[in-house]
Amino acid sequence: MMQIIDPHLHFFDLSLGQYHWLTQGSGPNWPNLEKIKQNHHYADLANTEFAVQRFVHIEAGFDNTKPSAELEWLANSTPEHVPFKAISYIQIDSEPTIFEQQLTELLSAPNFIGIRDITEGEDHLRLLSDNTKTNLSTLAKHGLIFEAQFELCHLNAVKIVVELAKQYPSFKVVLNHAGFIDNLHDYTIALSLLRDTDSIFIKFSGQEHCADALDSKAKLKLLLNYFGEDRVMFSSNYPVCLMREGYFQVWQGYKQLVSDSLLWHKLSFANAERFYFVNSV
């Protein structure tokens, strides 16, 4: 079996966590929602071809009033032999003293290495606030990771992220879901701004979120042209990927995109290992 690191997935236990975004009302307007609105654990990743040797869990709203509860649950529910890291949640434009207080509570939580706060659509404007700039600086000073989740067509948000990355060269930032690149916008300026900032990585994932998705081969070629072979990572977005296809099918599709074995190793293992597991907090 091929050893992989999956740097973007979510596990749920609906009997223990809140997951208000998923369970309140009818939930999000997604296809195959009944497949997603279930318990999901590491054992559900088992397949005949790809062995998930390590993973990075991205916050899933277990309890946003006490984000450390999700990390504690993960530590107790994941097999001991499986190394993993955890990205938690704090509202990125919180008042800085509140942000720092909440961050302090997370620093001792198991496997904690960074923060995600989804800023898609109009929420990208929250990235422009002075609070956000201060809070991102706090993350950088602690050596933590920022998982940026917004559309790269929002150039003002791209510029903020690049500015912070240049101010703090060791600050690790990763763009989730390939910045939602689709066929509807020109991303040349955004990608050019991101090209030379070595601490900014990007995940090839989230095709299921793009209504007019760029062809997978074309998207991978675009990312490699701008970010190079060492800053792109394949990831699944499990179980949200079930909107479109199963876990095995996601990784099988990635394997079919890459014929070079060294490039495959970088995109499916080595880049994620270097970004998340080498000298991590």
Order of alpha helices (4+ residues) and beta strands (2+ residues): beta-alpha-alpha-beta-alpha-beta-alpha-beta-alpha-beta-alpha-beta-alpha-beta-alpha-beta-alpha-alpha
